Amino acid sequence: MRCAHVPASAPGGYVCVPLAAQGETLGVLCLMAPSAAGAPQKQIDEQLETLKSQGAAVGERISLSLANLRLRDVLRTQSIRDPLTGLFNRRYMEESLERELHRAARNNQTVSLVMLDIDHFKRFNDAFGHQAGDTLLRALGDFLSQRTRGQDVACRYGGEEFALILAGASAADAAKRSELLREELTHLAVTHSGQVLGRVTFSIGIAAYPTHATSTDQLLRAADEALYRAKRGGRNRVSK
């Protein structure tokens, strides 16, 4: 029986070598022998045996290389992504913010940082349990991912706090985006174990470069202070 990926015209024969590493099949290496028309059968068999031996040696090296590349991608993802929400983590956000501020300084542009905190999250956990809290955090991760542009960075800053880096956005632009997010969040329905969880709201703080700060630390501090002003002002609101 001929493998489906091998053309009908393979007069010299072929060898298929599975590419596998760490217990996982990664693909198939297919090697075709040159035509040996008129050659004795013994010579054809020896040619295929040589091809098989070479294919196994090359396939082993390719398998290990592919497995290493995949492992590197997994480790990189784990180093920059929050495992619960799928958003970028705090470390990546701070590195990205530093990079965006340098770019904005070169191009005379603006960058806004938006800090979002779930209102009364502890009360929510006490009422529904920590597993329900994790379900809510995952849902909010999806919510923010679906509402950010390609050049924006959405991350879980820590606990129930999230952050958005809006490249090229002024404080006024960020405030409009934040108000829209706050309004849309009121329509988010999250269920856990068949139970509809309670209504969720965000308190949001905004700071912009260069209006409110000129460095990463200053911008983070300004956004955090704006967030606490929103909380002190009654929560479920935007402050800048």
N, C-alpha and C positions, 0 to 999 in steps of 0.2 A: 504494500500500500504506500502510495506517495503522499508526503505531507502536503497539505493544502497550500502552503506558502511557496512551494517549489514549482517552478514552471515545468510544463510537460517535456520540454527539450532540455534535459540534463543528462546527456549521453554518457558523461564520465562518472556519474554517480555523485552522491552528496552525503554530508554528515551533519546532523543537527545535534548541538550540544546545549543542554539546559544551563542557563545562567542562574545560579542559586547561591545564596550566602546567608548565614545566620538563620537557617531554617525557612527562608522565604525565596520563592521563585521570582526572579526579576525579568526574565526574558529568555530568548532562544538565540543562539548563534548558529547560523546556517552557512556551511562552507561547501562549495561545489568544486568538484575535481574537473580538470580540463579533459576534453574528449580524448579517449584512447582507442579510437576506431582501429580495428585490425590488430591490436595488441593481444597477446595471450591473456587468458583469464587470470593466471597467477600474477602477472604484472599489474593488472587492474586491481586485484584484491590487495596487493602490497601497497599500491598507491592510496587506496581507501584507508588501509590501516595506518599509514603515515599521516594522512589527513586527519584521521580520528585522534591520533596521539597529539598532533599539533593543536587541533581544535580544543582538546581537553585542557592543554596547558594554557592556551590563550584565554579560553573561557573562564578558567579559574581566576586569572588576573583581572579580567574585565568584571567578573562578579564582585570581587573584593573592592574594585574601584567604584562600582555603582553603589555598593552597600555603604562605602565610606562617604560618598557624596550625599546619599540619602540621610545618613546619620548626622552629617554636618548641617544639613538643612533642618533636621529635627532639633538639634541642639541650638541652632541660631534662633529658631522659632520659640523655643522654650526660654531663651535668654531675653527676648524682647516682648513676649506676649504674656498676658495674664491668663493662667490656665482655666479660670472659672468663666470669665466673660468673653475671652477671645480678643479683647482690646489690647492695645499696646500697654506695657507696664510703665511704672514711674521712671525707671532708669532710662528707658528709650525716649519717653516724653521729654525729660530734662535735656538729653542729648539733642533731640530734635529742636527744642526751643532755642538752645544755644546756637545751633546751625541756622535757624530761621532768622534770629536776630542779627547775625553777621551778614546774612544775605540782604536783609532789609536795610541795614546800615549802608551797604555798598550801593544799593539801588534806590535809596531814599524812599523806602516803602514803609508800610505799617504792618504790625503783627498784633493780633489780639489773643489773649489767654482767657479762657472761660472756665471757671471752677464751678462744679455742680455737686450738691450734696443732697442725698435723699432725706427728706424731712421725717423726723421721728422714726428712724429705722430701728432703733432699739425697741421701741414700743411695738413695731411691726413684728420683730423677731419673737418678742414675748408672747404676742397674741397667736402667731401662726407656727412658730418653731423655726429653728435655724435652717432646716432643709428648704422650707418655703422661702426663707430669706435668700438662699443661694439661687433658687428658681427665679426670684425677682431680679437679682443681680445679673443673671444670664440674660433675662428678657431685656433689661436696660442696656446691656452690652449690644444686643441686636438692634435695639431701638436707636442707639447713637450711631452704630455702624451704618445703618440704612439712611441716616440723615446728615452725613458728612460728605464733603466733596473729596475728590481724589487727592488734592494737595493738603487737605486738613489732616490733623493727627488726633485721634480719639483714644483716650487711655483711661484705665482705672488707676487713679492716683493713690488709692489706699482705702481699705474698708468700704464704706458706702459713698466715697467721694470720687468723682470723675473729673477729667479735664479735657478741654478741646483747645488745640492750637489752630487758629484761623489765619493762615498766611494771606497777607494783602488786605486784611479786613481792619477797618477803623473801629473805634469803640462804639460808634453809632451803628455800624454794620453788625457788629457782634451783638449789640443789644437787641436789634431786630431779630437776628437768628435765634437768640436765647429766648425771647418772648414767644417765638413760634414753637420752639421746642417745649417750653413750659406749657403752652396751650395744648399741643399735641399729646403730651404725656397724660393729660387728664382723660384721654380717650383710650389709653392703653389698658387692655384687659389681660391679666395674668392669672392662670389657673395652676393649682398644685394639688395632685391627688384628687382631681375632680372638684375641687373647691375653688371658687373665684376669690382671689385675694383682694384686699382692700384697695381703695384709691391711693395712688402714690403722687407726691408732688416733689419738686426740686426747689431748693434755694440756690440762686445763681449769682456769682460774683464775676465781674469783668474788669480786666486791666489791659491797656494797650501800650505798645511801644510806638513812638517815643513819648506819647502824651503823659503816661503815668510813671514810666520807668525807662531806664536805658541799659539795664543789665538783666540777666536771667534771674538772679536772686531778688532783685528789686521788683521785677514783674510778678514773680511767684508770691512775694509778700503783699504786693498791692492787690492781686486777685484774691488772695486769702482774706485780706481785710475787707474787701468788698463783699465777699461771701458772708462774713460774719455780720456785716451791716444788714444784709438781706435777712439773715436769721433773726437779728434783734428787731428788725422792722416788722416781724410777723410771719416770716417764712413764705414759701410759695411766691417768690417775687425775684426780680432781677435788680441788682445794684451795681453801680460802677463808680 
